[in-house]
């Protein structure tokens, strides 16, 4: 039986969307669409679009709706079943467009998970975050350090800090989130699709909560 269950993960940068989505994919065999990974894959292509994307990424601002939708629509064509939507939609315009794209596939958004976490914890998490530029594995120098200092456990590549992970740019991204993404909370709440998960709990507890939400909404 096809898995046509679509889940959106909402939350500010550093709330744990990437970590939870990867665990859900592993345990429940979903497709995974991460806008962060999607953007980085385009940047590596070294095209005029990649140069534009890189400039926006370094500024800490969000991409335009049109640009983001264009990349998502292209990637969605490669998926047959349901998706964990990690970082998309981020605006109401993107939400409307996603509904259109899923309707064409005779699918819908089944649940929206809002990850709850304080701003203080977010800033601490992001400021200590390390990224593998080769395989996109994410570490935290305090909470989830690599086995060998500065080296990726998976591919042995040298870890880096993202250019937009300094405190000043984190504040820009949080302001963007509050202005553009929070309206989505009311949008999906009115549809009775919004559920909350405390992202300061263990990943095992988060997965257990997600499983309960999914079972109640299948």
C-alpha positions in Angstrom: 0.0 0.0 0.0 1.3 3.4 -0.9 2.2 5.8 1.9 0.5 9.1 0.8 0.8 10.7 4.3 2.2 14.2 4.1 3.6 15.9 7.3 4.9 19.5 7.6 7.4 20.3 10.3 7.1 23.8 11.6 9.4 25.6 13.9 12.1 28.3 14.0 15.6 27.6 12.9 17.4 25.4 15.4 14.1 23.8 16.7 15.2 20.3 15.5 13.2 19.9 12.3 16.2 18.3 10.5 16.9 15.9 13.3 13.3 14.8 13.8 12.6 14.5 10.1 15.6 12.2 9.5 14.5 10.0 12.4 10.9 9.8 11.0 12.2 8.9 7.6 14.4 6.1 9.0 11.6 4.7 11.2 8.5 5.2 9.0 10.1 5.2 5.4 8.8 8.6 4.3 10.3 10.7 1.5 12.1 13.7 2.9 12.2 17.1 1.4 14.5 19.4 3.3 14.7 22.9 1.9 18.1 23.3 3.5 19.5 20.3 1.6 17.6 21.3 -1.5 19.2 24.8 -1.5 22.7 23.4 -0.8 22.3 20.9 -3.7 21.5 23.8 -6.1 24.4 25.8 -4.8 26.9 23.0 -5.6 25.8 23.1 -9.3 27.7 26.5 -9.7 25.1 28.1 -12.0 23.8 31.7 -12.0 21.0 30.4 -9.8 23.5 29.0 -7.3 25.3 32.3 -7.1 22.1 34.1 -6.3 21.1 31.5 -3.7 24.5 31.7 -2.0 24.2 35.5 -1.6 20.8 35.2 0.0 21.9 32.3 2.3 24.9 34.3 3.5 22.7 37.3 4.3 20.6 35.2 6.6 17.4 36.1 4.8 14.8 33.7 3.4 14.5 33.0 -0.3 11.7 34.5 -2.3 8.5 32.4 -2.6 8.8 32.1 -6.3 12.4 30.8 -6.2 11.6 28.3 -3.4 8.4 27.0 -5.0 10.3 26.5 -8.3 12.9 24.3 -6.6 10.3 22.4 -4.6 8.0 21.7 -7.5 10.9 20.3 -9.5 11.9 18.0 -6.6 8.3 16.8 -5.9 8.1 15.4 -9.3 10.6 12.7 -8.2 8.4 11.5 -5.3 5.5 9.1 -5.6 4.5 8.8 -2.0 4.0 11.0 1.0 6.7 13.4 2.2 8.1 14.9 5.4 8.2 18.6 4.6 11.1 20.0 6.4 11.3 23.8 6.0 8.5 24.2 3.5 6.1 25.9 3.4 7.4 29.0 5.2 4.8 31.5 4.1 1.1 31.4 3.3 1.7 31.7 -0.4 3.9 28.6 -0.2 1.2 26.8 1.7 -1.4 27.6 -0.9 0.9 26.4 -3.7 1.7 23.2 -1.8 -2.0 22.4 -1.5 -2.3 22.9 -5.3 0.7 20.6 -6.0 -0.6 17.8 -3.7 -4.1 18.0 -5.1 -2.7 17.3 -8.5 -1.1 14.1 -7.0 -4.5 13.3 -5.3 -2.8 13.9 -1.9 -3.1 16.4 0.9 -1.4 17.6 4.1 -2.4 15.2 6.8 -0.7 16.8 9.8 1.4 19.8 10.8 3.9 19.4 13.6 4.9 22.5 15.5 8.2 22.0 17.4 8.2 24.1 20.6 11.5 25.4 22.0 12.6 28.7 23.6 14.6 31.3 21.8 17.5 31.0 24.2 17.9 27.3 23.5 17.7 27.9 19.7 20.5 30.4 19.8 22.7 28.0 21.9 22.0 25.1 19.6 22.8 27.0 16.4 25.9 28.7 17.7 27.3 25.3 18.5 26.2 23.6 15.3 28.7 22.0 12.9 27.9 20.8 9.4 29.5 18.3 7.0 29.6 20.1 3.6 29.9 16.7 1.9 27.1 14.6 3.3 25.1 17.3 5.2 25.4 15.5 8.5 24.8 17.9 11.4 26.5 17.9 14.8 26.5 20.0 17.9 29.9 20.5 19.6 28.2 20.2 23.1 25.1 18.0 22.6 26.0 15.8 19.7 29.8 16.1 19.1 31.6 14.0 16.4 33.7 11.1 17.6 36.8 12.9 16.3 37.1 16.7 16.8 36.1 18.6 13.7 35.7 15.4 11.5 32.4 13.9 10.2 31.7 10.4 11.6 30.1 9.3 8.3 32.4 10.4 5.5 35.5 11.7 7.5 35.2 15.1 5.9 36.2 18.3 7.7 33.2 19.9 9.5 32.4 23.6 9.1 30.1 26.2 10.6 27.4 27.6 8.3 28.0 31.2 7.3 24.6 32.2 8.7 25.0 30.5 12.1 26.6 33.5 13.9 24.4 35.1 16.6 23.7 38.3 14.5 22.4 36.3 11.5 20.5 33.9 13.8 18.5 36.9 15.0 17.7 37.9 11.4 16.4 34.4 10.7 14.3 34.4 13.9 12.8 37.7 12.9 12.0 36.4 9.4 10.4 33.3 11.0 8.2 35.4 13.3 7.1 37.7 10.5 6.5 35.2 7.7 6.1 31.7 9.2 4.1 32.1 12.3 0.9 33.0 10.3 1.0 29.3 9.1 0.3 28.3 12.7 -3.2 29.9 12.6 -3.7 28.7 9.0 -3.3 25.0 9.9 -4.9 25.4 13.3 -8.1 26.4 11.7 -7.9 23.2 9.6 -7.5 21.1 12.8 -4.2 19.8 11.4 -1.8 21.4 13.9 -0.1 19.4 16.7 2.7 20.3 19.0 5.8 18.4 20.0 8.3 19.6 22.7 11.7 19.5 20.9 13.6 19.7 24.2 12.6 16.1 25.0 14.5 13.0 23.8 14.3 11.9 20.2 12.7 8.7 21.4 9.9 10.6 23.1 9.4 12.9 20.0 9.1 9.8 17.8 6.6 8.3 20.2 4.5 11.5 20.1 4.7 11.6 16.3 3.6 8.0 16.0 0.5 8.7 18.2 -0.4 11.7 16.0 0.0 9.7 12.8 -2.1 6.8 14.1 -4.9 9.2 15.1 -4.9 10.9 11.7 -4.4 8.0 9.2 
